[in-house]
Amino acid sequence: MQFYEELAAEYDAMTQFEARFEKERGFFEGLKQEYGLRKVLDAGCGTGFHSVLLAKLGLEVTGIDSSTDMLKKAGEHIRAHNVDVRFQRATFQDMGLRRDEKFDAVVCMGNSLPHLHTEREIVLSLKNFYNVLNDKGIVVIQNLNYDRIMRTRERIVSVKKSDGTLFVRFYDFGETNIVFHILVLKEQAKEFTHKLLSTVLRPIYQDELLAWFGQAGFQNLKSLGNMAGEKFSKETSRDLIVVGAKAATT
């Protein structure tokens, strides 16, 4: 959590908050139409990008995140975009929701799940997502493609510049985990100031994620390689997006 508390002030510039709406809108419009979505939980909402996007599509949205500073930024965004979203500080293991509160979909975007380091934590989180869904509700998980990342072991993730700030994202590889770093460089009076933020990620491979979806009770699993709906490839896809459906009770 400390990683994101320290990153909150620069997170929107690094992820290009405003520029992403048109790129991702079509994917979520498709989900809304295909599954008849009305009420959605944005799990790991961060500064609220997907919460705002979903609300702009006319959905009732609740966002949860463990970072207070990220939620403060999310609150600023819903006011700026004039949408209504309810935010709550909570973890995936302790959702903090009413027992009777149900959703048509849980979305967990932005590579959030690999911040959990044990199989037990991940499966518990997926079961919690399952339990807050209506019958025939869906969960949508977006992770990076760790099958490719762990095979190629490319250290540099990306280099981006925004409003005079340079963001360098890179990895250090351990035997079982990855240390993810973000180097933030700012130029002031021809000199650079910098800070280095680091956090540990657990690589989640497609096969084990699908198995954990099954343990949690999800069916009709679909793996995509991006939001354009292309089929997932372990060798080439940047992302792993898994959509799973809750089995209706009889």
LOSEKE-21134 format. One record per residue (C-alpha): residue in three letters; x, y, z. Coordinates in nm, 4 decimals, padded with zeros to 6 digits. Example, Ala and Ser with C-alpha at 12.3 -4.5 7.8 and 13.67 -1.06 7.14 Angstrom:
BEGIN
<site r="ALA" px="01.2300" py="-00.4500" pz="00.7800"/>
<site r="SER" px="01.3670" py="-00.1060" pz="00.7140"/>
END
This chain:
BEGIN
<site r="MET" px="00.0000" py="00.0000" pz="00.0000"/>
<site r="GLN" px="00.2859" py="00.2413" pz="00.0809"/>
<site r="PHE" px="00.4050" py="00.2113" pz="-00.2790"/>
<site r="TYR" px="00.0785" py="00.3577" pz="-00.4075"/>
<site r="GLU" px="00.0504" py="00.6169" pz="-00.1329"/>
<site r="GLU" px="00.3847" py="00.7577" pz="-00.2508"/>
<site r="LEU" px="00.2883" py="00.7254" pz="-00.6190"/>
<site r="ALA" px="-00.0613" py="00.8752" pz="-00.5959"/>
<site r="ALA" px="00.0396" py="01.2324" pz="-00.6855"/>
<site r="GLU" px="00.2041" py="01.1232" pz="-01.0135"/>
<site r="TYR" px="-00.0073" py="00.8193" pz="-01.0991"/>
<site r="ASP" px="-00.2492" py="00.9920" pz="-01.3367"/>
<site r="ALA" px="00.0293" py="01.1566" pz="-01.5369"/>
<site r="MET" px="00.2129" py="00.8250" pz="-01.5657"/>
<site r="THR" px="-00.0960" py="00.6322" pz="-01.6809"/>
<site r="GLN" px="-00.2321" py="00.9135" pz="-01.9009"/>
<site r="PHE" px="-00.5688" py="00.9229" pz="-01.7259"/>
<site r="GLU" px="-00.7653" py="01.1414" pz="-01.9680"/>
<site r="ALA" px="-00.6240" py="00.9913" pz="-02.2884"/>
<site r="ARG" px="-00.7377" py="00.6387" pz="-02.2019"/>
<site r="PHE" px="-01.1144" py="00.6906" pz="-02.2134"/>
<site r="GLU" px="-01.1594" py="00.6461" pz="-02.5874"/>
<site r="LYS" px="-00.9122" py="00.3557" pz="-02.5977"/>
<site r="GLU" px="-01.1003" py="00.1503" pz="-02.3374"/>
<site r="ARG" px="-01.4612" py="00.2643" pz="-02.3743"/>
<site r="GLY" px="-01.5515" py="00.0104" pz="-02.6445"/>
<site r="PHE" px="-01.4431" py="-00.2891" pz="-02.4344"/>
<site r="PHE" px="-01.6679" py="-00.1943" pz="-02.1433"/>
<site r="GLU" px="-01.9570" py="-00.0926" pz="-02.3679"/>
<site r="GLY" px="-01.9369" py="-00.4427" pz="-02.5127"/>
<site r="LEU" px="-01.9483" py="-00.6028" pz="-02.1673"/>
<site r="LYS" px="-02.2433" py="-00.3863" pz="-02.0689"/>
<site r="GLN" px="-02.4403" py="-00.4931" pz="-02.3737"/>
<site r="GLU" px="-02.3420" py="-00.8609" pz="-02.3717"/>
<site r="TYR" px="-02.4130" py="-00.9207" pz="-02.0016"/>
<site r="GLY" px="-02.6801" py="-00.6588" pz="-01.9317"/>
<site r="LEU" px="-02.4700" py="-00.4861" pz="-01.6662"/>
<site r="ARG" px="-02.6255" py="-00.2278" pz="-01.4373"/>
<site r="LYS" px="-02.4254" py="-00.2366" pz="-01.1130"/>
<site r="VAL" px="-02.0467" py="-00.2844" pz="-01.1013"/>
<site r="LEU" px="-01.7755" py="-00.3146" pz="-00.8358"/>
<site r="ASP" px="-01.4371" py="-00.1706" pz="-00.9366"/>
<site r="ALA" px="-01.1949" py="-00.3678" pz="-00.7183"/>
<site r="GLY" px="-00.8560" py="-00.2007" pz="-00.6827"/>
<site r="CYS" px="-00.9946" py="00.1194" pz="-00.8322"/>
<site r="GLY" px="-00.6816" py="00.3295" pz="-00.7751"/>
<site r="THR" px="-00.7412" py="00.6899" pz="-00.8787"/>
<site r="GLY" px="-01.0770" py="00.5921" pz="-01.0258"/>
<site r="PHE" px="-01.0212" py="00.5731" pz="-01.4013"/>
<site r="HIS" px="-01.2384" py="00.2661" pz="-01.4595"/>
<site r="SER" px="-01.4936" py="00.3822" pz="-01.2033"/>
<site r="VAL" px="-01.5363" py="00.7081" pz="-01.3936"/>
<site r="LEU" px="-01.5519" py="00.5294" pz="-01.7289"/>
<site r="LEU" px="-01.8137" py="00.2826" pz="-01.6065"/>
<site r="ALA" px="-02.0203" py="00.5617" pz="-01.4520"/>
<site r="LYS" px="-02.0047" py="00.7520" pz="-01.7817"/>
<site r="LEU" px="-02.1624" py="00.4442" pz="-01.9419"/>
<site r="GLY" px="-02.4615" py="00.4845" pz="-01.7121"/>
<site r="LEU" px="-02.3687" py="00.2132" pz="-01.4613"/>
<site r="GLU" px="-02.4024" py="00.2256" pz="-01.0837"/>
<site r="VAL" px="-02.0432" py="00.1955" pz="-00.9578"/>
<site r="THR" px="-01.8729" py="00.1228" pz="-00.6265"/>
<site r="GLY" px="-01.4934" py="00.1453" pz="-00.6103"/>
<site r="ILE" px="-01.2710" py="-00.0099" pz="-00.3440"/>
<site r="ASP" px="-00.8987" py="00.0350" pz="-00.2866"/>
<site r="SER" px="-00.6573" py="-00.0046" pz="00.0027"/>
<site r="SER" px="-00.4782" py="00.3286" pz="-00.0577"/>
<site r="THR" px="-00.6251" py="00.6375" pz="00.1066"/>
<site r="ASP" px="-00.4286" py="00.8753" pz="-00.1167"/>
<site r="MET" px="-00.5397" py="00.7006" pz="-00.4354"/>
<site r="LEU" px="-00.9021" py="00.7211" pz="-00.3202"/>
<site r="LYS" px="-00.8623" py="01.0944" pz="-00.2566"/>
<site r="LYS" px="-00.7542" py="01.1376" pz="-00.6184"/>
<site r="ALA" px="-01.0480" py="00.9216" pz="-00.7295"/>
<site r="GLY" px="-01.2827" py="01.1558" pz="-00.5440"/>
<site r="GLU" px="-01.1354" py="01.4515" pz="-00.7319"/>
<site r="HIS" px="-01.1932" py="01.2770" pz="-01.0641"/>
<site r="ILE" px="-01.5602" py="01.1983" pz="-01.0100"/>
<site r="ARG" px="-01.6209" py="01.5624" pz="-00.9190"/>
<site r="ALA" px="-01.4292" py="01.6822" pz="-01.2255"/>
<site r="HIS" px="-01.6246" py="01.4464" pz="-01.4531"/>
<site r="ASN" px="-01.9577" py="01.5056" pz="-01.2767"/>
<site r="VAL" px="-02.0365" py="01.1390" pz="-01.2179"/>
<site r="ASP" px="-02.1622" py="00.9584" pz="-00.9091"/>
<site r="VAL" px="-01.9392" py="00.6806" pz="-00.7689"/>
<site r="ARG" px="-01.9252" py="00.5455" pz="-00.4145"/>
<site r="PHE" px="-01.5692" py="00.4822" pz="-00.2945"/>
<site r="GLN" px="-01.4626" py="00.2778" pz="00.0050"/>
<site r="ARG" px="-01.1265" py="00.1842" pz="00.1537"/>
<site r="ALA" px="-01.1030" py="-00.1953" pz="00.1599"/>
<site r="THR" px="-00.8849" py="-00.4878" pz="00.0575"/>
<site r="PHE" px="-00.9792" py="-00.7838" pz="-00.1604"/>
<site r="GLN" px="-00.9680" py="-01.0087" pz="00.1474"/>
<site r="ASP" px="-01.1916" py="-00.7769" pz="00.3515"/>
<site r="MET" px="-01.4295" py="-00.6243" pz="00.0997"/>
<site r="GLY" px="-01.6084" py="-00.4091" pz="00.3556"/>
<site r="LEU" px="-01.9421" py="-00.4395" pz="00.1746"/>
<site r="ARG" px="-02.2854" py="-00.5117" pz="00.3129"/>
<site r="ARG" px="-02.3641" py="-00.8823" pz="00.3218"/>
<site r="ASP" px="-02.6673" py="-00.8300" pz="00.1006"/>
<site r="GLU" px="-02.4937" py="-00.6077" pz="-00.1558"/>
<site r="LYS" px="-02.4666" py="-00.7727" pz="-00.4985"/>
<site r="PHE" px="-02.3215" py="-00.6653" pz="-00.8333"/>
<site r="ASP" px="-02.3636" py="-00.7648" pz="-01.1961"/>
<site r="ALA" px="-01.9872" py="-00.7482" pz="-01.2469"/>
<site r="VAL" px="-01.6615" py="-00.7160" pz="-01.0572"/>
<site r="VAL" px="-01.3787" py="-00.5615" pz="-01.2570"/>
<site r="CYS" px="-01.0218" py="-00.5830" pz="-01.1280"/>
<site r="MET" px="-00.8004" py="-00.3980" pz="-01.3733"/>
<site r="GLY" px="-00.4496" py="-00.2577" pz="-01.3912"/>
<site r="ASN" px="-00.2529" py="-00.5678" pz="-01.2871"/>
<site r="SER" px="-00.3889" py="-00.5473" pz="-00.9318"/>
<site r="LEU" px="-00.4058" py="-00.9181" pz="-00.8477"/>
<site r="PRO" px="-00.0262" py="-00.9849" pz="-00.8685"/>
<site r="HIS" px="00.0212" py="-00.7574" pz="-00.5666"/>
<site r="LEU" px="-00.1055" py="-01.0549" pz="-00.3631"/>
<site r="HIS" px="00.1809" py="-01.2915" pz="-00.2896"/>
<site r="THR" px="00.0214" py="-01.6222" pz="-00.1930"/>
<site r="GLU" px="-00.2176" py="-01.8609" pz="-00.3633"/>
<site r="ARG" px="-00.4383" py="-01.8470" pz="-00.0542"/>
<site r="GLU" px="-00.4769" py="-01.4667" pz="-00.0823"/>
<site r="ILE" px="-00.5540" py="-01.4830" pz="-00.4527"/>
<site r="VAL" px="-00.8099" py="-01.7629" pz="-00.4264"/>
<site r="LEU" px="-00.9766" py="-01.5939" pz="-00.1278"/>
<site r="SER" px="-01.0023" py="-01.2716" pz="-00.3282"/>
<site r="LEU" px="-01.1579" py="-01.4522" pz="-00.6243"/>
<site r="LYS" px="-01.4061" py="-01.6234" pz="-00.3924"/>
<site r="ASN" px="-01.4952" py="-01.2853" pz="-00.2423"/>
<site r="PHE" px="-01.5543" py="-01.1500" pz="-00.5928"/>
<site r="TYR" px="-01.7739" py="-01.4520" pz="-00.6654"/>
<site r="ASN" px="-01.9775" py="-01.4036" pz="-00.3469"/>
<site r="VAL" px="-02.0712" py="-01.0424" pz="-00.4200"/>
<site r="LEU" px="-02.2032" py="-01.1225" pz="-00.7689"/>
<site r="ASN" px="-02.5636" py="-01.1680" pz="-00.8687"/>
<site r="ASP" px="-02.6579" py="-01.4962" pz="-01.0354"/>
<site r="LYS" px="-02.4956" py="-01.5004" pz="-01.3810"/>
<site r="GLY" px="-02.2724" py="-01.2082" pz="-01.2812"/>
<site r="ILE" px="-01.9214" py="-01.1832" pz="-01.4257"/>
<site r="VAL" px="-01.5726" py="-01.1025" pz="-01.3075"/>
<site r="VAL" px="-01.3126" py="-00.9374" pz="-01.5333"/>
<site r="ILE" px="-00.9459" py="-00.9579" pz="-01.4328"/>
<site r="GLN" px="-00.6719" py="-00.7735" pz="-01.6222"/>
<site r="ASN" px="-00.3136" py="-00.8780" pz="-01.5478"/>
<site r="LEU" px="00.0045" py="-00.8488" pz="-01.7464"/>
<site r="ASN" px="00.1076" py="-01.1567" pz="-01.9441"/>
<site r="TYR" px="00.3554" py="-01.3141" pz="-01.7048"/>
<site r="ASP" px="00.4021" py="-01.6185" pz="-01.9281"/>
<site r="ARG" px="00.5789" py="-01.3838" pz="-02.1711"/>
<site r="ILE" px="00.7443" py="-01.1611" pz="-01.9091"/>
<site r="MET" px="00.9052" py="-01.4498" pz="-01.7209"/>
<site r="ARG" px="01.0197" py="-01.6129" pz="-02.0453"/>
<site r="THR" px="01.1796" py="-01.3043" pz="-02.2011"/>
<site r="ARG" px="01.2887" py="-01.1372" pz="-01.8733"/>
<site r="GLU" px="01.2953" py="-00.7944" pz="-02.0350"/>
<site r="ARG" px="01.3832" py="-00.5495" pz="-01.7592"/>
<site r="ILE" px="01.2536" py="-00.2236" pz="-01.9068"/>
<site r="VAL" px="00.8736" py="-00.2068" pz="-01.9006"/>
<site r="SER" px="00.8253" py="00.1453" pz="-02.0368"/>
<site r="VAL" px="00.9673" py="00.4964" pz="-02.0484"/>
<site r="LYS" px="00.7122" py="00.7792" pz="-02.0582"/>
<site r="LYS" px="00.7310" py="01.1565" pz="-02.0292"/>
<site r="SER" px="00.4434" py="01.3723" pz="-01.9084"/>
<site r="ASP" px="00.4506" py="01.7437" pz="-01.8217"/>
<site r="GLY" px="00.8258" py="01.7461" pz="-01.7709"/>
<site r="THR" px="00.8288" py="01.4288" pz="-01.5589"/>
<site r="LEU" px="00.9961" py="01.1129" pz="-01.6842"/>
<site r="PHE" px="00.8664" py="00.7743" pz="-01.5645"/>
<site r="VAL" px="01.0916" py="00.4708" pz="-01.6084"/>
<site r="ARG" px="00.9269" py="00.1400" pz="-01.5162"/>
<site r="PHE" px="01.1518" py="-00.1646" pz="-01.4857"/>
<site r="TYR" px="01.1876" py="-00.5060" pz="-01.3197"/>
<site r="ASP" px="01.4332" py="-00.7024" pz="-01.1125"/>
<site r="PHE" px="01.3684" py="-01.0766" pz="-01.1432"/>
<site r="GLY" px="01.3873" py="-01.3150" pz="-00.8475"/>
<site r="GLU" px="01.3362" py="-01.6897" pz="-00.8457"/>
<site r="THR" px="00.9630" py="-01.6704" pz="-00.7791"/>
<site r="ASN" px="00.8769" py="-01.2990" pz="-00.7587"/>
<site r="ILE" px="00.9420" py="-00.9769" pz="-00.9466"/>
<site r="VAL" px="01.0452" py="-00.6466" pz="-00.7903"/>
<site r="PHE" px="00.8677" py="-00.3735" pz="-00.9866"/>
<site r="HIS" px="01.0346" py="-00.0311" pz="-00.9819"/>
<site r="ILE" px="00.9196" py="00.3118" pz="-01.0932"/>
<site r="LEU" px="01.1894" py="00.5775" pz="-01.1257"/>
<site r="VAL" px="01.0361" py="00.9264" pz="-01.1292"/>
<site r="LEU" px="01.2645" py="01.1978" pz="-01.2714"/>
<site r="LYS" px="01.1744" py="01.5675" pz="-01.2654"/>
<site r="GLU" px="01.3788" py="01.8422" pz="-01.4275"/>
<site r="GLN" px="01.3970" py="02.1672" pz="-01.2315"/>
<site r="ALA" px="01.6369" py="02.4517" pz="-01.3151"/>
<site r="LYS" px="01.8363" py="02.2200" pz="-01.5449"/>
<site r="GLU" px="01.8818" py="01.9664" pz="-01.2676"/>
<site r="PHE" px="01.6997" py="01.6412" pz="-01.2067"/>
<site r="THR" px="01.5345" py="01.5341" pz="-00.8862"/>
<site r="HIS" px="01.4339" py="01.1714" pz="-00.8548"/>
<site r="LYS" px="01.2595" py="00.9148" pz="-00.6416"/>
<site r="LEU" px="01.2553" py="00.5388" pz="-00.6770"/>
<site r="LEU" px="00.9459" py="00.3431" pz="-00.5753"/>
<site r="SER" px="00.9503" py="-00.0356" pz="-00.5544"/>
<site r="THR" px="00.7058" py="-00.3154" pz="-00.4789"/>
<site r="VAL" px="00.7048" py="-00.6957" pz="-00.5030"/>
<site r="LEU" px="00.4753" py="-00.8713" pz="-00.7513"/>
<site r="ARG" px="00.3854" py="-01.2381" pz="-00.7819"/>
<site r="PRO" px="00.3838" py="-01.3480" pz="-01.1470"/>
<site r="ILE" px="00.0486" py="-01.5115" pz="-01.2224"/>
<site r="TYR" px="00.0515" py="-01.7469" pz="-01.5199"/>
<site r="GLN" px="-00.2529" py="-01.8138" pz="-01.7349"/>
<site r="ASP" px="-00.2871" py="-02.1812" pz="-01.6406"/>
<site r="GLU" px="-00.2804" py="-02.1188" pz="-01.2656"/>
<site r="LEU" px="-00.5147" py="-01.8196" pz="-01.2883"/>
<site r="LEU" px="-00.7703" py="-02.0264" pz="-01.4792"/>
<site r="ALA" px="-00.7374" py="-02.3041" pz="-01.2196"/>
<site r="TRP" px="-00.7962" py="-02.0550" pz="-00.9375"/>
<site r="PHE" px="-01.1001" py="-01.9158" pz="-01.1198"/>
<site r="GLY" px="-01.2346" py="-02.2693" pz="-01.1219"/>
<site r="GLN" px="-01.1643" py="-02.3145" pz="-00.7498"/>
<site r="ALA" px="-01.3615" py="-01.9983" pz="-00.6815"/>
<site r="GLY" px="-01.6590" py="-02.1367" pz="-00.8759"/>
<site r="PHE" px="-01.6393" py="-01.9419" pz="-01.2028"/>
<site r="GLN" px="-01.7379" py="-02.1026" pz="-01.5321"/>
<site r="ASN" px="-01.7289" py="-02.0231" pz="-01.9044"/>
<site r="LEU" px="-01.3795" py="-01.8757" pz="-01.8771"/>
<site r="LYS" px="-01.2541" py="-01.6622" pz="-02.1640"/>
<site r="SER" px="-00.8930" py="-01.5408" pz="-02.2045"/>
<site r="LEU" px="-00.8199" py="-01.2289" pz="-02.4098"/>
<site r="GLY" px="-00.4891" py="-01.0674" pz="-02.5008"/>
<site r="ASN" px="-00.6144" py="-00.7085" pz="-02.5030"/>
<site r="MET" px="-00.9236" py="-00.4896" pz="-02.4909"/>
<site r="ALA" px="-00.9686" py="-00.5206" pz="-02.8641"/>
<site r="GLY" px="-01.0863" py="-00.8749" pz="-02.7939"/>
<site r="GLU" px="-00.7945" py="-01.0570" pz="-02.9544"/>
<site r="LYS" px="-00.7276" py="-01.4142" pz="-02.8447"/>
<site r="PHE" px="-00.4675" py="-01.4492" pz="-02.5694"/>
<site r="SER" px="-00.1215" py="-01.5710" pz="-02.6710"/>
<site r="LYS" px="00.1314" py="-01.6747" pz="-02.4053"/>
<site r="GLU" px="00.4105" py="-01.5828" pz="-02.6454"/>
<site r="THR" px="00.3053" py="-01.2387" pz="-02.7693"/>
<site r="SER" px="00.0159" py="-01.0824" pz="-02.5749"/>
<site r="ARG" px="00.0933" py="-00.7885" pz="-02.3507"/>
<site r="ASP" px="-00.2039" py="-00.8509" pz="-02.1227"/>
<site r="LEU" px="-00.4021" py="-01.1439" pz="-01.9905"/>
<site r="ILE" px="-00.7689" py="-01.0534" pz="-01.9497"/>
<site r="VAL" px="-00.9879" py="-01.3291" pz="-01.8083"/>
<site r="VAL" px="-01.3676" py="-01.3087" pz="-01.8014"/>
<site r="GLY" px="-01.5513" py="-01.5624" pz="-01.5862"/>
<site r="ALA" px="-01.9209" py="-01.6147" pz="-01.5178"/>
<site r="LYS" px="-02.0921" py="-01.7095" pz="-01.1935"/>
<site r="ALA" px="-02.3095" py="-02.0166" pz="-01.2249"/>
<site r="ALA" px="-02.6729" py="-01.9337" pz="-01.1581"/>
<site r="THR" px="-02.8259" py="-02.1022" pz="-00.8564"/>
<site r="THR" px="-03.1276" py="-02.3247" pz="-00.9160"/>
END
